[in-house]
Amino acid sequence: MGNWSKEKRKEYNKNYRKINNEKLNKKDRERYWKNKEKKNKLTRKYWKANSEKMHKARLWYAYKITAEDYDIMFAKQKGCCAICGRHQKELVKGLCVDHNHKTGKIRGLLCTDCNIGIGMFKDDLEMLQRAVKYLS
């Protein structure tokens, strides 16, 4: 194995992982729980040092949008929540990307409170209208 090419070693490791996946996952979980605090500390440190990179990666992974797409929405909304109108400066966290969970379509940016509120109603317009009627 010492003089294997990079590709051959990669293929071997891939096949080994396939065959021993359960055993390796168990070891990974044990290693994680044994070193959980250390791992979490390192993760927080990495995220803090690479916050912009991680923000971009999360936008793409979760919503398939770029940081530029986010910035365009932010500018269109003048940095404010699309529902309550509070500016990001007034918020503890930044604005959340709101999207339809069924279609994945992005609707805009919301503060955490408004985003959670809509989520609690499961994007159901009828239920929201009943809530409005109830509050009236």
N, C-alpha and C positions, 0 to 999 in steps of 0.2 A: 504494500500500500504506500510505501515511502516514495516511490518514483512514479506514482499515478499522475496523470494529467489533471488539471483543475476540473475539467468537464467530467472525467471518469469518477473522480472523488465526489463531485456534486450529485451525479447519477446514483452512486452507491448510497450516499446519505439519504437521498430521496426515497430509494427503495427500502432502506433500513427503517426509515420513519414510517413508511407505509405498513411494513410488516409488524413493527413493534410500537405502533401508535399508542395503544392503550397503556402499555407499560411506561412509555416515555411521558405521556400526559400525567400519569400518576406521580412520577418522579418530579415533573415540573410543578404540580400542585403542592407536593410535600415541600419542595424547595421554596416555593412562594410563601407558604404559611410559616415555615421555619424562619424566614427572613423578611416577613411582611413589613415591619416598621422600617427597616433599612431600605427595602425596595420602594416603599411609598415616599420616603424622604428623598431618595435619588430621583424618583419620577417628578416630584414637586420641584426639585432643584432644576431638572432638565426643562420642565415646562416654563419655569420662570426665566431661565436663560434663553429659551427659544420660543417665547410667547407668540411672536408674530408668525413664525414658521408653523407652529402648532395650530394657531387660529386659522391660517390658510388651509392646512391639511384637514382640519375639522369641517370647515365650510365645504370643501370638496367631497370629503367622505360622507358626510351626513346629507348634504343638499345638492351636490353636483354643481356648485357655483364657485366662481373665483372670488378672490378678495376684491377685485375690480367690480364685479357684479354687486357685491355687498356695498361697496362705496357709492355706486350709482344709486342704489335704493336709498342709502343713508342720505345722500344729497337731495334726492327727490322729496324725501320726507323731512328735510331740513333738520335731521338728527333727532326727530321726535317720534314717539310711539304713534302708530297709525290709528289707534283707538282713543286713548286718553289724552294724547298730545303732549305728555311730559317729555322734556328734553333729556337726552342721555346724561347730561351733566347733573341732573337731579336724581339719577338712579345709582344704586349701589353697583349693579352689574350693567354691562352694555346691552344694547337692544338685541333681542332674539330674532332669528329667522323664523317667521311663521309660514307653515306650509300645510297643504291638505294631505292628511296621512294616507288617504286612499289613492290619490293621483300623483302625489309628490310635488304638485304645482306650488310654487312659491307665491305667497300672497303679499308679503311685505315684512316690515320690522315692527316688533312689539316689545313693550317692557315686559319683564317677567310676570308681573301681576296679571296683565291682560292676556298674555300667552297662556298662563295657567288657567285663567278663567274660561277662555275658549276651549281649552283642553278638557276641562271638567264637564263641559257640555257636549263633548265628543263631536264637535263641528256640526251639531244637529240644529238647523235653523228653526225647526218647529219648537224644539225645547227652549231655544233662546227667545223666541217670540212669546212663549208661555211665561218665561221669566220676566220679560218686559211688561207683559200684561199683569202679572202678579205684583210687580213693583209699582205699577200705576195705581 
